[in-house]
Amino acid sequence: MFEKKDLGRLLDYTNWANHRVLRASAVVSVADFRRDLGSSHGGIRGTLTHMLSAEALWLERWKGVSAAPRFDESEFPDVLALRERWVALEDHRAVWFRSLKKAAVSQVIRYQTLAGETRTAPLWQLVQHTANHSTYHRGQVVALLRILGRRGVTTDMAAWDRDRALKSRGD
């Protein structure tokens, strides 16, 4: 069974990994950022926008709101505009998380899918799903960066754990 601290770990890791991918994406030209590379969500901008939309949607569902706005990639002319919106989402999610009661971790959340179907699942599963969803798509972005001749970036949770351990030791 997950505890609140476990959900916090997943969310903190997701933020860290998202920031790494956003920084790596900032080195491509605006044209390449917007370019459709034939991936499941087009290219880098489309995939990152999909991730942001999904994270926003799931946060609203966790709060009991089934409908949330989906972002259109045209709203983000460059990586900086996307990052700005993502930081606002992270801040919103952090406020939600701080107010989350420990017992709520196992609470069953009822929500509607985008197709209008009603579903239920415990909060911890939905947070885990959201973190996993973003991990999957970050991998796609890293592959797209490599296709464009750019360096990939490591977003493994083990790398995040090492990074945190080094920071806590002051290295």
C-alpha positions in Angstrom: 0.0 0.0 0.0 1.2 3.4 -0.9 1.5 6.2 1.7 1.4 9.9 1.1 5.2 10.1 1.1 5.3 7.6 -1.7 3.0 9.7 -3.8 5.1 12.7 -3.1 8.2 10.8 -4.3 6.5 10.0 -7.6 5.4 13.6 -8.1 8.8 15.0 -7.1 10.5 12.6 -9.5 8.1 13.5 -12.3 8.8 17.2 -11.8 12.6 16.6 -11.9 12.4 14.4 -15.0 10.0 16.8 -16.8 12.4 19.7 -16.1 15.3 17.7 -17.6 13.4 17.0 -20.8 12.2 20.6 -21.1 15.8 21.8 -20.7 17.0 19.3 -23.3 14.2 20.4 -25.6 15.2 24.1 -25.3 18.3 23.5 -27.4 16.4 22.7 -30.6 15.4 25.4 -32.9 11.8 26.7 -32.7 11.2 25.1 -36.1 12.4 21.7 -34.9 10.4 22.1 -31.6 7.2 22.6 -33.7 8.1 20.0 -36.4 5.9 17.0 -36.8 8.3 14.0 -36.6 5.6 11.3 -37.1 5.5 10.3 -33.4 2.3 9.5 -31.6 1.8 13.2 -30.8 3.6 14.6 -33.8 6.9 15.9 -32.4 8.5 17.4 -29.4 6.0 20.2 -28.9 3.0 17.9 -29.4 4.3 15.2 -27.1 5.2 17.7 -24.3 1.8 19.4 -24.7 0.1 16.0 -24.4 2.1 15.3 -21.2 1.1 18.6 -19.7 -2.5 18.1 -20.7 -2.6 14.7 -19.1 -1.0 15.9 -15.9 -3.5 18.7 -15.7 -6.4 16.4 -16.4 -5.4 13.9 -13.8 -4.9 16.6 -11.1 -8.4 17.8 -11.7 -9.7 14.3 -11.5 -7.9 13.8 -8.2 -9.6 16.9 -6.9 -13.0 15.5 -8.0 -13.4 17.4 -11.2 -13.9 15.2 -14.3 -13.5 17.8 -16.9 -10.3 19.8 -17.4 -9.2 21.9 -20.3 -6.9 20.2 -22.8 -4.1 22.3 -24.2 -3.5 22.7 -27.8 0.1 22.7 -28.9 -0.4 26.0 -30.8 -0.7 27.7 -27.4 3.0 27.1 -27.0 5.2 28.9 -29.6 8.3 27.7 -27.8 9.7 25.7 -24.9 9.7 28.7 -22.6 5.9 29.2 -23.0 5.3 25.5 -22.3 7.6 25.5 -19.3 5.8 28.5 -17.8 2.5 26.7 -18.0 4.1 23.6 -16.5 5.5 25.4 -13.6 2.1 26.8 -12.8 0.7 23.3 -12.9 3.4 22.0 -10.6 2.6 24.8 -8.1 -1.1 24.0 -8.3 -0.3 20.3 -7.8 2.0 21.1 -4.8 -0.8 23.0 -3.1 -3.2 20.1 -3.6 -0.6 17.6 -2.3 0.2 19.6 0.8 -3.5 19.7 1.7 -4.0 15.9 1.0 -4.8 13.9 4.1 -2.9 10.7 4.6 -6.1 8.6 4.5 -6.9 10.0 1.1 -4.2 8.0 -0.6 -6.3 4.9 -0.7 -9.6 6.8 -1.3 -11.4 5.7 -4.4 -11.7 8.4 -7.1 -14.6 8.4 -9.5 -14.0 10.2 -12.8 -15.1 10.3 -16.3 -12.9 9.3 -19.2 -12.6 11.6 -22.2 -15.0 9.2 -23.9 -17.6 9.9 -21.1 -17.2 6.5 -19.4 -17.3 6.5 -15.6 -14.3 4.8 -13.9 -13.1 4.4 -10.4 -9.6 3.7 -8.9 -7.8 4.4 -5.7 -5.9 7.7 -5.7 -2.5 6.0 -5.3 -3.0 4.0 -8.5 -4.0 7.2 -10.5 -0.9 9.1 -9.2 1.2 6.1 -10.2 -0.4 5.9 -13.6 0.2 9.7 -14.2 3.9 9.4 -13.3 4.2 6.3 -15.5 2.4 8.0 -18.4 4.8 11.0 -18.3 7.8 8.6 -18.1 6.6 6.9 -21.3 6.3 10.1 -23.2 9.5 11.6 -21.9 11.2 8.6 -23.5 9.6 9.5 -26.8 10.8 13.1 -26.5 14.3 11.9 -25.8 14.1 9.7 -28.9 12.9 12.7 -30.9 15.8 14.8 -29.7 18.2 12.1 -30.9 16.5 11.9 -34.3 17.1 15.7 -34.5 20.8 15.1 -33.8 20.7 16.3 -30.2 21.9 14.6 -27.1 19.5 12.6 -25.0 19.0 13.2 -21.3 18.7 10.7 -18.5 15.4 10.7 -16.7 15.6 7.4 -14.9 14.2 7.3 -11.4 17.5 5.8 -10.3 19.4 8.8 -11.6 17.0 11.1 -9.7 17.6 9.0 -6.5 21.4 9.4 -7.0 21.0 13.2 -7.7 18.9 13.6 -4.5 21.5 11.6 -2.4 24.3 13.7 -3.7 22.4 16.9 -2.9 21.6 15.7 0.6 25.3 15.0 1.2 26.2 18.4 -0.1 28.3 17.0 -3.0 
